[in-house]
Amino acid sequence: MRTAKRCGWAESDPLLGEYHDKEWGVPVHDDLKLFEFLYLEGAQAGLSWLTILKKRDAFRTAFEGFVPKKIARFSAADVKRLLADKKIIRNRLKINAAVTNARQFILAQEEFGTFDSYVWQFVGGKPKKNRFRSMALVPATSKESNLMSRDMKKRGFKFVGSTICYAFMQATGMVNDHVTNCFRYPQV
């Protein structure tokens, strides 16, 4: 039985606990995984992360494994198919954003060599280690997420407001926002 303390948000459901213990805050440098997180964080807008986690496998299937080159070629018929898929979040704006973002993702890869190089520049290429004692102190945005959001919007990305960018940064380990008494804090 686990006796170590977790961040409070991860205690309400076993799926959240597993995600917290294995993924959240771990630095991600794989472009495909970064694209998946970019989409999922945008899909979460107005919803809970638990809802997204429960649908993650369905999203992966519906969005061709989150391979940007495949999604960038999605047609109106593909969007219609996704809007009919009851296993995912059927929001036209979010689905269209996936197609737009896949195209912009490819352009960023071409410009920077990798999407990883593009997004990690906003934290100087290494994780920012915060030291919050309570989840109530964890911000929803940062100067880095503001800069990332502004730049991504300028490039044509959708669903990339500062709050979404900050959640993306937390998920992909660009910032360590595990609270200081969480067993994962020193690990990531």
N, CA and C atoms as a LAMMPS dump frame, in Angstrom:
ITEM: TIMESTEP
0
ITEM: NUMBER OF ATOMS
564
ITEM: BOX BOUNDS ff ff ff
-5.0000000000000000e+02 5.0000000000000000e+02
-5.0000000000000000e+02 5.0000000000000000e+02
-5.0000000000000000e+02 5.0000000000000000e+02
ITEM: ATOMS id mol type element x y z
1 1 1 N 0.846 -1.202 0
2 1 2 C 0 0 0
3 1 3 C 0.883 1.253 0
4 2 1 N 0.515 2.205 -0.851
5 2 2 C 1.269 3.447 -0.97
6 2 3 C 0.973 4.348 0.227
7 3 1 N 2.02 4.789 0.896
8 3 2 C 1.848 5.689 2.03
9 3 3 C 2.331 7.104 1.711
10 4 1 N 3.074 7.248 0.631
11 4 2 C 3.581 8.563 0.25
12 4 3 C 2.434 9.468 -0.172
13 5 1 N 2.615 10.737 0.049
14 5 2 C 1.589 11.733 -0.277
15 5 3 C 1.647 12.108 -1.76
16 6 1 N 0.461 12.318 -2.325
17 6 2 C 0.303 12.771 -3.712
18 6 3 C -0.232 14.192 -3.723
19 7 1 N -0.137 14.825 -4.883
20 7 2 C -0.84 16.091 -5.098
21 7 3 C -2.336 15.807 -4.94
22 8 1 N -3.039 16.676 -4.253
23 8 2 C -4.444 16.444 -3.914
24 8 3 C -5.356 16.152 -5.092
25 9 1 N -5.128 16.783 -6.243
26 9 2 C -6.014 16.591 -7.394
27 9 3 C -6.01 15.154 -7.888
28 10 1 N -4.978 14.385 -7.55
29 10 2 C -4.843 13.027 -8.07
30 10 3 C -5.469 11.973 -7.169
31 11 1 N -6.055 12.377 -6.065
32 11 2 C -6.583 11.429 -5.088
33 11 3 C -8.023 10.992 -5.359
34 12 1 N -8.747 11.71 -6.186
35 12 2 C -10.187 11.453 -6.328
36 12 3 C -10.557 10.271 -7.21
37 13 1 N -9.629 9.776 -8.018
38 13 2 C -9.946 8.667 -8.922
39 13 3 C -8.665 7.884 -9.216
40 14 1 N -8.745 6.555 -9.282
41 14 2 C -7.545 5.76 -9.565
42 14 3 C -6.864 6.116 -10.889
43 15 1 N -7.654 6.493 -11.895
44 15 2 C -7.079 6.865 -13.188
45 15 3 C -6.238 8.141 -13.063
46 16 1 N -6.731 9.098 -12.275
47 16 2 C -5.958 10.322 -12.025
48 16 3 C -4.687 9.994 -11.247
49 17 1 N -4.806 9.094 -10.272
50 17 2 C -3.646 8.692 -9.489
51 17 3 C -2.576 8.046 -10.344
52 18 1 N -2.98 7.165 -11.236
53 18 2 C -2.02 6.501 -12.122
54 18 3 C -1.341 7.507 -13.051
55 19 1 N -2.147 8.413 -13.607
56 19 2 C -1.593 9.454 -14.485
57 19 3 C -0.591 10.317 -13.71
58 20 1 N -0.982 10.744 -12.527
59 20 2 C -0.109 11.558 -11.677
60 20 3 C 1.196 10.827 -11.37
61 21 1 N 1.092 9.57 -11.006
62 21 2 C 2.259 8.806 -10.551
63 21 3 C 3.224 8.44 -11.675
64 22 1 N 2.707 8.33 -12.9
65 22 2 C 3.551 7.84 -13.989
66 22 3 C 3.864 8.869 -15.073
67 23 1 N 2.983 9.856 -15.27
68 23 2 C 3.152 10.747 -16.419
69 23 3 C 3.286 12.223 -16.097
70 24 1 N 2.403 12.752 -15.24
71 24 2 C 2.304 14.196 -15.058
72 24 3 C 3.621 14.767 -14.549
73 25 1 N 4.148 15.702 -15.296
74 25 2 C 5.366 16.381 -14.892
75 25 3 C 6.644 15.724 -15.361
76 26 1 N 6.533 14.578 -16.013
77 26 2 C 7.727 13.909 -16.539
78 26 3 C 8.109 14.589 -17.853
79 27 1 N 9.355 15.057 -17.99
80 27 2 C 9.742 15.74 -19.226
81 27 3 C 9.516 14.877 -20.474
82 28 1 N 8.81 15.459 -21.434
83 28 2 C 8.496 14.802 -22.706
84 28 3 C 9.271 15.515 -23.811
85 29 1 N 9.98 14.729 -24.618
86 29 2 C 10.732 15.296 -25.734
87 29 3 C 10.376 14.619 -27.055
88 30 1 N 9.418 13.73 -27.037
89 30 2 C 8.968 13.038 -28.236
90 30 3 C 7.897 13.884 -28.922
91 31 1 N 8.133 14.235 -30.179
92 31 2 C 7.207 15.122 -30.889
93 31 3 C 5.783 14.581 -30.945
94 32 1 N 5.609 13.295 -31.197
95 32 2 C 4.251 12.742 -31.282
96 32 3 C 3.532 12.844 -29.946
97 33 1 N 4.243 12.575 -28.859
98 33 2 C 3.643 12.676 -27.53
99 33 3 C 3.323 14.133 -27.199
100 34 1 N 4.202 15.041 -27.605
101 34 2 C 3.931 16.461 -27.384
102 34 3 C 2.677 16.897 -28.137
103 35 1 N 2.511 16.41 -29.383
104 35 2 C 1.318 16.771 -30.133
105 35 3 C 0.065 16.205 -29.466
106 36 1 N 0.151 14.981 -28.979
107 36 2 C -0.994 14.388 -28.277
108 36 3 C -1.383 15.248 -27.083
109 37 1 N -0.404 15.623 -26.266
110 37 2 C -0.71 16.452 -25.098
111 37 3 C -1.253 17.816 -25.504
112 38 1 N -0.735 18.398 -26.564
113 38 2 C -1.247 19.686 -27.031
114 38 3 C -2.729 19.564 -27.373
115 39 1 N -3.085 18.487 -28.084
116 39 2 C -4.495 18.299 -28.423
117 39 3 C -5.325 18.044 -27.17
118 40 1 N -4.887 17.125 -26.327
119 40 2 C -5.684 16.748 -25.157
120 40 3 C -5.891 17.918 -24.205
121 41 1 N -4.876 18.742 -24.016
122 41 2 C -5.044 19.906 -23.141
123 41 3 C -6.06 20.881 -23.734
124 42 1 N -6.037 21.06 -25.052
125 42 2 C -7.049 21.909 -25.692
126 42 3 C -8.43 21.298 -25.621
127 43 1 N -8.511 19.979 -25.766
128 43 2 C -9.809 19.284 -25.691
129 43 3 C -10.408 19.396 -24.298
130 44 1 N -9.542 19.546 -23.305
131 44 2 C -10.023 19.638 -21.928
132 44 3 C -10.758 20.943 -21.644
133 45 1 N -10.526 21.975 -22.418
134 45 2 C -11.126 23.291 -22.145
135 45 3 C -12.605 23.137 -21.799
136 46 1 N -12.963 23.566 -20.596
137 46 2 C -14.341 23.494 -20.133
138 46 3 C -14.737 22.143 -19.562
139 47 1 N -13.811 21.207 -19.541
140 47 2 C -14.093 19.854 -19.048
141 47 3 C -13.072 19.473 -17.979
142 48 1 N -13.251 18.305 -17.388
143 48 2 C -12.284 17.831 -16.397
144 48 3 C -11.214 16.98 -17.067
145 49 1 N -10.043 16.931 -16.439
146 49 2 C -8.971 16.093 -16.97
147 49 3 C -9.358 14.621 -16.886
148 50 1 N -10.145 14.25 -15.899
149 50 2 C -10.594 12.861 -15.784
150 50 3 C -11.421 12.463 -17.004
151 51 1 N -12.275 13.34 -17.47
152 51 2 C -13.066 13.069 -18.684
153 51 3 C -12.142 12.789 -19.86
154 52 1 N -11.094 13.584 -19.996
155 52 2 C -10.143 13.407 -21.102
156 52 3 C -9.384 12.092 -20.954
157 53 1 N -8.917 11.795 -19.746
158 53 2 C -8.186 10.541 -19.535
159 53 3 C -9.039 9.317 -19.872
160 54 1 N -10.298 9.368 -19.503
161 54 2 C -11.202 8.24 -19.788
162 54 3 C -11.387 8.037 -21.286
163 55 1 N -11.241 9.088 -22.059
164 55 2 C -11.443 9.019 -23.508
165 55 3 C -10.128 8.983 -24.289
166 56 1 N -9.008 8.968 -23.604
167 56 2 C -7.717 9.085 -24.288
168 56 3 C -7.491 7.993 -25.329
169 57 1 N -7.796 6.752 -25.003
170 57 2 C -7.605 5.679 -25.989
171 57 3 C -8.5 5.876 -27.212
172 58 1 N -9.728 6.33 -26.972
173 58 2 C -10.633 6.6 -28.091
174 58 3 C -10.116 7.758 -28.942
175 59 1 N -9.568 8.784 -28.299
176 59 2 C -8.953 9.894 -29.038
177 59 3 C -7.802 9.381 -29.901
178 60 1 N -6.974 8.528 -29.318
179 60 2 C -5.818 8.002 -30.066
180 60 3 C -6.265 7.244 -31.309
181 61 1 N -7.329 6.486 -31.179
182 61 2 C -7.853 5.748 -32.327
183 61 3 C -8.453 6.709 -33.351
184 62 1 N -9.318 7.596 -32.883
185 62 2 C -10.015 8.521 -33.78
186 62 3 C -9.061 9.466 -34.502
187 63 1 N -7.985 9.853 -33.844
188 63 2 C -7.032 10.803 -34.414
189 63 3 C -5.752 10.121 -34.904
190 64 1 N -5.899 8.891 -35.394
191 64 2 C -4.803 8.196 -36.092
192 64 3 C -3.501 8.171 -35.299
193 65 1 N -3.613 7.908 -33.98
194 65 2 C -2.41 7.845 -33.156
195 65 3 C -1.751 9.192 -32.932
196 66 1 N -2.474 10.257 -33.209
197 66 2 C -1.961 11.627 -33.09
198 66 3 C -0.732 11.867 -33.964
199 67 1 N -0.727 11.272 -35.128
200 67 2 C 0.352 11.513 -36.093
201 67 3 C -0.019 12.779 -36.87
202 68 1 N 0.702 13.876 -36.646
203 68 2 C 0.335 15.152 -37.263
204 68 3 C 0.199 15.094 -38.785
205 69 1 N 1.08 14.365 -39.47
206 69 2 C 1.004 14.311 -40.94
207 69 3 C -0.305 13.687 -41.412
208 70 1 N -0.847 12.755 -40.65
209 70 2 C -2.137 12.149 -41.008
210 70 3 C -3.276 13.119 -40.719
211 71 1 N -3.243 13.735 -39.551
212 71 2 C -4.315 14.654 -39.154
213 71 3 C -4.332 15.892 -40.046
214 72 1 N -3.176 16.355 -40.458
215 72 2 C -3.094 17.537 -41.328
216 72 3 C -3.832 17.317 -42.647
217 73 1 N -3.988 16.062 -43.042
218 73 2 C -4.688 15.744 -44.297
219 73 3 C -6.174 15.431 -44.092
220 74 1 N -6.668 15.558 -42.874
221 74 2 C -8.085 15.279 -42.63
222 74 3 C -8.954 16.198 -43.487
223 75 1 N -9.972 15.614 -44.05
224 75 2 C -10.912 16.337 -44.907
225 75 3 C -12.182 16.665 -44.123
226 76 1 N -13.096 17.325 -44.788
227 76 2 C -14.408 17.609 -44.192
228 76 3 C -15.111 16.3 -43.832
229 77 1 N -14.918 15.268 -44.629
230 77 2 C -15.529 13.955 -44.342
231 77 3 C -14.944 13.364 -43.054
232 78 1 N -13.646 13.571 -42.838
233 78 2 C -13.022 13.089 -41.597
234 78 3 C -13.585 13.835 -40.386
235 79 1 N -13.751 15.13 -40.529
236 79 2 C -14.325 15.93 -39.445
237 79 3 C -15.748 15.449 -39.156
238 80 1 N -16.509 15.2 -40.193
239 80 2 C -17.877 14.694 -40.021
240 80 3 C -17.866 13.344 -39.302
241 81 1 N -16.933 12.481 -39.672
242 81 2 C -16.801 11.168 -39.019
243 81 3 C -16.5 11.354 -37.534
244 82 1 N -15.598 12.26 -37.21
245 82 2 C -15.236 12.497 -35.816
246 82 3 C -16.4 13.099 -35.027
247 83 1 N -17.159 13.964 -35.668
248 83 2 C -18.325 14.555 -34.992
249 83 3 C -19.393 13.513 -34.665
250 84 1 N -19.363 12.391 -35.353
251 84 2 C -20.327 11.314 -35.108
252 84 3 C -19.784 10.266 -34.132
253 85 1 N -18.521 10.373 -33.748
254 85 2 C -17.884 9.381 -32.885
255 85 3 C -18.237 9.654 -31.418
256 86 1 N -19.115 8.844 -30.86
257 86 2 C -19.597 9.048 -29.491
258 86 3 C -18.549 8.738 -28.424
259 87 1 N -17.431 8.168 -28.833
260 87 2 C -16.393 7.811 -27.858
261 87 3 C -15.475 8.982 -27.52
262 88 1 N -15.538 10.067 -28.311
263 88 2 C -14.663 11.223 -28.084
264 88 3 C -15.501 12.458 -27.768
265 89 1 N -14.843 13.562 -27.492
266 89 2 C -15.507 14.857 -27.314
267 89 3 C -15.858 15.355 -28.711
268 90 1 N -17.129 15.514 -28.975
269 90 2 C -17.579 15.88 -30.323
270 90 3 C -17.849 17.381 -30.398
271 91 1 N -16.79 18.124 -30.394
272 91 2 C -16.867 19.577 -30.47
273 91 3 C -16.194 20.005 -31.777
274 92 1 N -16.979 20.588 -32.655
275 92 2 C -16.477 20.958 -33.974
276 92 3 C -15.248 21.867 -33.902
277 93 1 N -15.27 22.856 -33.02
278 93 2 C -14.131 23.775 -32.911
279 93 3 C -12.862 23.036 -32.487
280 94 1 N -12.989 22.117 -31.535
281 94 2 C -11.825 21.374 -31.049
282 94 3 C -11.316 20.388 -32.104
283 95 1 N -12.221 19.782 -32.832
284 95 2 C -11.815 18.851 -33.902
285 95 3 C -11.128 19.616 -35.029
286 96 1 N -11.714 20.731 -35.435
287 96 2 C -11.074 21.549 -36.471
288 96 3 C -9.716 22.075 -36.004
289 97 1 N -9.618 22.383 -34.7
290 97 2 C -8.343 22.846 -34.148
291 97 3 C -7.271 21.764 -34.275
292 98 1 N -7.657 20.506 -34.131
293 98 2 C -6.683 19.412 -34.272
294 98 3 C -6.073 19.426 -35.666
295 99 1 N -6.898 19.654 -36.672
296 99 2 C -6.415 19.669 -38.059
297 99 3 C -5.512 20.894 -38.273
298 100 1 N -5.978 22.038 -37.84
299 100 2 C -5.182 23.267 -37.961
300 100 3 C -3.862 23.125 -37.213
301 101 1 N -3.923 22.623 -35.987
302 101 2 C -2.714 22.507 -35.175
303 101 3 C -1.737 21.492 -35.751
304 102 1 N -2.248 20.447 -36.375
305 102 2 C -1.35 19.471 -37.02
306 102 3 C -0.561 20.158 -38.132
307 103 1 N -1.222 21.008 -38.883
308 103 2 C -0.54 21.722 -39.97
309 103 3 C 0.498 22.696 -39.422
310 104 1 N 0.139 23.417 -38.371
311 104 2 C 1.068 24.371 -37.764
312 104 3 C 2.225 23.651 -37.069
313 105 1 N 1.928 22.498 -36.492
314 105 2 C 2.942 21.659 -35.848
315 105 3 C 4.029 21.281 -36.857
316 106 1 N 3.602 20.856 -38.041
317 106 2 C 4.544 20.468 -39.101
318 106 3 C 5.405 21.657 -39.515
319 107 1 N 4.786 22.829 -39.622
320 107 2 C 5.551 24.034 -39.967
321 107 3 C 6.58 24.366 -38.885
322 108 1 N 6.18 24.204 -37.613
323 108 2 C 7.123 24.466 -36.512
324 108 3 C 8.275 23.457 -36.557
325 109 1 N 7.974 22.196 -36.864
326 109 2 C 9.031 21.192 -37
327 109 3 C 10.008 21.588 -38.109
328 110 1 N 9.465 22.053 -39.219
329 110 2 C 10.318 22.45 -40.337
330 110 3 C 11.214 23.624 -39.953
331 111 1 N 10.66 24.565 -39.196
332 111 2 C 11.431 25.749 -38.812
333 111 3 C 12.464 25.469 -37.724
334 112 1 N 12.1 24.657 -36.739
335 112 2 C 12.96 24.442 -35.567
336 112 3 C 13.662 23.086 -35.56
337 113 1 N 13.371 22.238 -36.535
338 113 2 C 13.959 20.903 -36.561
339 113 3 C 13.082 19.881 -35.874
340 114 1 N 12.54 20.255 -34.713
341 114 2 C 11.578 19.422 -33.983
342 114 3 C 10.594 20.349 -33.279
343 115 1 N 9.418 19.83 -32.993
344 115 2 C 8.459 20.588 -32.194
345 115 3 C 9.001 20.723 -30.775
346 116 1 N 9.693 19.699 -30.32
347 116 2 C 10.343 19.703 -29.015
348 116 3 C 11.225 20.94 -28.859
349 117 1 N 12.061 21.208 -29.845
350 117 2 C 12.939 22.388 -29.787
351 117 3 C 12.122 23.668 -29.71
352 118 1 N 11.029 23.699 -30.445
353 118 2 C 10.182 24.892 -30.44
354 118 3 C 9.578 25.141 -29.059
355 119 1 N 8.888 24.153 -28.483
356 119 2 C 8.178 24.417 -27.224
357 119 3 C 9.108 24.53 -26.02
358 120 1 N 10.17 23.743 -25.991
359 120 2 C 11.061 23.791 -24.833
360 120 3 C 11.865 25.081 -24.761
361 121 1 N 11.933 25.841 -25.852
362 121 2 C 12.644 27.117 -25.8
363 121 3 C 12.008 28.074 -24.795
364 122 1 N 10.707 27.902 -24.542
365 122 2 C 10.005 28.831 -23.651
366 122 3 C 10.409 28.669 -22.185
367 123 1 N 11.067 27.538 -21.859
368 123 2 C 11.593 27.34 -20.505
369 123 3 C 13.112 27.193 -20.536
370 124 1 N 13.735 27.673 -21.603
371 124 2 C 15.18 27.622 -21.699
372 124 3 C 15.75 26.223 -21.886
373 125 1 N 14.917 25.309 -22.352
374 125 2 C 15.392 23.962 -22.664
375 125 3 C 15.465 23.005 -21.499
376 126 1 N 15.093 23.457 -20.3
377 126 2 C 15.111 22.557 -19.149
378 126 3 C 13.919 22.849 -18.242
379 127 1 N 13.469 21.841 -17.481
380 127 2 C 12.281 22.039 -16.639
381 127 3 C 12.467 23.149 -15.609
382 128 1 N 11.407 23.89 -15.419
383 128 2 C 11.367 24.906 -14.372
384 128 3 C 10.815 24.203 -13.127
385 129 1 N 11.578 24.195 -12.068
386 129 2 C 11.17 23.484 -10.846
387 129 3 C 10.572 24.482 -9.859
388 130 1 N 9.253 24.454 -9.748
389 130 2 C 8.576 25.321 -8.791
390 130 3 C 8.6 24.671 -7.415
391 131 1 N 8.28 25.442 -6.405
392 131 2 C 8.311 24.932 -5.03
393 131 3 C 7.039 25.35 -4.296
394 132 1 N 5.917 24.832 -4.743
395 132 2 C 4.644 25.174 -4.118
396 132 3 C 4.324 24.16 -3.024
397 133 1 N 3.904 24.662 -1.887
398 133 2 C 3.564 23.784 -0.758
399 133 3 C 2.123 23.311 -0.819
400 134 1 N 1.318 23.96 -1.625
401 134 2 C -0.103 23.631 -1.711
402 134 3 C -0.579 23.844 -3.144
403 135 1 N -1.525 23.018 -3.578
404 135 2 C -2.081 23.171 -4.927
405 135 3 C -2.774 24.521 -5.084
406 136 1 N -3.243 25.086 -4
407 136 2 C -3.896 26.399 -4.062
408 136 3 C -2.925 27.484 -4.509
409 137 1 N -1.627 27.247 -4.352
410 137 2 C -0.615 28.229 -4.74
411 137 3 C -0.16 28.083 -6.189
412 138 1 N -0.506 26.966 -6.816
413 138 2 C -0.079 26.706 -8.195
414 138 3 C -0.861 27.627 -9.133
415 139 1 N -0.171 28.398 -9.95
416 139 2 C -0.866 29.336 -10.837
417 139 3 C -1.512 28.628 -12.031
418 140 1 N -2.402 29.339 -12.69
419 140 2 C -3.043 28.814 -13.903
420 140 3 C -2.254 29.209 -15.152
421 141 1 N -1.387 30.212 -15.003
422 141 2 C -0.566 30.698 -16.121
423 141 3 C 0.782 31.134 -15.562
424 142 1 N 1.686 31.426 -16.466
425 142 2 C 2.999 31.958 -16.076
426 142 3 C 3.479 32.876 -17.192
427 143 1 N 4.573 33.585 -16.944
428 143 2 C 5.106 34.426 -18.021
429 143 3 C 5.508 33.559 -19.208
430 144 1 N 6.021 32.344 -18.934
431 144 2 C 6.412 31.438 -20.015
432 144 3 C 5.207 30.953 -20.817
433 145 1 N 4.117 30.625 -20.116
434 145 2 C 2.918 30.168 -20.843
435 145 3 C 2.287 31.32 -21.619
436 146 1 N 2.403 32.538 -21.097
437 146 2 C 1.912 33.708 -21.832
438 146 3 C 2.685 33.873 -23.143
439 147 1 N 4.023 33.732 -23.049
440 147 2 C 4.856 33.863 -24.25
441 147 3 C 4.566 32.745 -25.249
442 148 1 N 4.451 31.512 -24.745
443 148 2 C 4.151 30.382 -25.624
444 148 3 C 2.808 30.582 -26.312
445 149 1 N 1.808 30.967 -25.552
446 149 2 C 0.466 31.172 -26.096
447 149 3 C 0.473 32.245 -27.186
448 150 1 N 1.1 33.357 -26.876
449 150 2 C 1.158 34.461 -27.848
450 150 3 C 1.841 34.024 -29.146
451 151 1 N 2.961 33.307 -29.007
452 151 2 C 3.693 32.88 -30.189
453 151 3 C 2.903 31.831 -30.983
454 152 1 N 2.293 30.901 -30.283
455 152 2 C 1.521 29.86 -30.981
456 152 3 C 0.321 30.466 -31.714
457 153 1 N -0.355 31.391 -31.074
458 153 2 C -1.483 32.059 -31.73
459 153 3 C -1.023 32.8 -32.982
460 154 1 N 0.125 33.476 -32.869
461 154 2 C 0.678 34.203 -34.017
462 154 3 C 0.96 33.247 -35.172
463 155 1 N 1.348 32.031 -34.851
464 155 2 C 1.647 31.014 -35.861
465 155 3 C 0.391 30.326 -36.404
466 156 1 N -0.758 30.594 -35.791
467 156 2 C -2.009 30.03 -36.294
468 156 3 C -2.556 28.843 -35.519
469 157 1 N -1.916 28.472 -34.409
470 157 2 C -2.441 27.39 -33.576
471 157 3 C -3.756 27.832 -32.939
472 158 1 N -4.62 26.864 -32.638
473 158 2 C -5.914 27.115 -31.992
474 158 3 C -5.974 26.4 -30.647
475 159 1 N -6.825 26.902 -29.748
476 159 2 C -6.974 26.344 -28.397
477 159 3 C -5.62 26.311 -27.689
478 160 1 N -4.941 27.436 -27.716
479 160 2 C -3.629 27.563 -27.088
480 160 3 C -3.554 28.835 -26.24
481 161 1 N -4.611 29.079 -25.466
482 161 2 C -4.562 30.195 -24.534
483 161 3 C -3.511 29.917 -23.47
484 162 1 N -3.192 30.917 -22.681
485 162 2 C -2.128 30.775 -21.691
486 162 3 C -2.418 29.677 -20.671
487 163 1 N -3.666 29.527 -20.255
488 163 2 C -4.017 28.485 -19.29
489 163 3 C -3.808 27.102 -19.895
490 164 1 N -4.212 26.915 -21.15
491 164 2 C -3.996 25.64 -21.836
492 164 3 C -2.499 25.391 -22.003
493 165 1 N -1.76 26.406 -22.381
494 165 2 C -0.307 26.252 -22.539
495 165 3 C 0.35 25.889 -21.213
496 166 1 N -0.113 26.499 -20.116
497 166 2 C 0.485 26.173 -18.821
498 166 3 C 0.17 24.723 -18.436
499 167 1 N -1.048 24.28 -18.666
500 167 2 C -1.403 22.882 -18.386
501 167 3 C -0.558 21.94 -19.248
502 168 1 N -0.325 22.314 -20.496
503 168 2 C 0.541 21.547 -21.394
504 168 3 C 1.964 21.488 -20.824
505 169 1 N 2.452 22.62 -20.337
506 169 2 C 3.795 22.676 -19.765
507 169 3 C 3.898 21.795 -18.516
508 170 1 N 2.855 21.793 -17.692
509 170 2 C 2.837 20.936 -16.503
510 170 3 C 2.833 19.462 -16.904
511 171 1 N 1.962 19.111 -17.836
512 171 2 C 1.815 17.717 -18.243
513 171 3 C 3.09 17.157 -18.842
514 172 1 N 3.8 17.985 -19.602
515 172 2 C 4.974 17.508 -20.338
516 172 3 C 6.288 17.78 -19.598
517 173 1 N 6.188 18.168 -18.34
518 173 2 C 7.386 18.327 -17.524
519 173 3 C 8.204 19.567 -17.79
520 174 1 N 7.642 20.513 -18.513
521 174 2 C 8.364 21.766 -18.726
522 174 3 C 8.419 22.561 -17.422
523 175 1 N 7.42 22.337 -16.586
524 175 2 C 7.423 22.874 -15.221
525 175 3 C 7.089 21.721 -14.278
526 176 1 N 7.71 21.72 -13.115
527 176 2 C 7.393 20.736 -12.085
528 176 3 C 6.491 21.423 -11.086
529 177 1 N 5.197 21.124 -11.152
530 177 2 C 4.246 21.712 -10.226
531 177 3 C 3.688 20.691 -9.243
532 178 1 N 4.402 19.571 -9.071
533 178 2 C 4.053 18.7 -7.946
534 178 3 C 4.325 19.52 -6.687
535 179 1 N 3.433 19.429 -5.712
536 179 2 C 3.67 20.159 -4.466
537 179 3 C 4.886 19.546 -3.775
538 180 1 N 5.546 20.341 -2.945
539 180 2 C 6.83 19.921 -2.381
540 180 3 C 6.74 18.69 -1.485
541 181 1 N 5.56 18.408 -0.913
542 181 2 C 5.437 17.213 -0.071
543 181 3 C 4.886 16.007 -0.838
544 182 1 N 4.765 16.13 -2.148
545 182 2 C 4.335 15.014 -2.996
546 182 3 C 5.538 14.108 -3.254
547 183 1 N 5.325 12.807 -3.221
548 183 2 C 6.438 11.874 -3.435
549 183 3 C 7.054 12.01 -4.821
550 184 1 N 6.31 12.548 -5.801
551 184 2 C 6.829 12.712 -7.151
552 184 3 C 7.693 13.974 -7.316
553 185 1 N 7.558 14.932 -6.406
554 185 2 C 8.283 16.198 -6.543
555 185 3 C 9.782 15.992 -6.762
556 186 1 N 10.475 15.236 -5.916
557 186 2 C 11.917 15.071 -6.148
558 186 3 C 12.236 14.143 -7.326
559 187 1 N 11.267 13.352 -7.748
560 187 2 C 11.512 12.392 -8.834
561 187 3 C 11.508 13.03 -10.215
562 188 1 N 10.712 14.096 -10.369
563 188 2 C 10.65 14.738 -11.683
564 188 3 C 11.343 16.087 -11.621
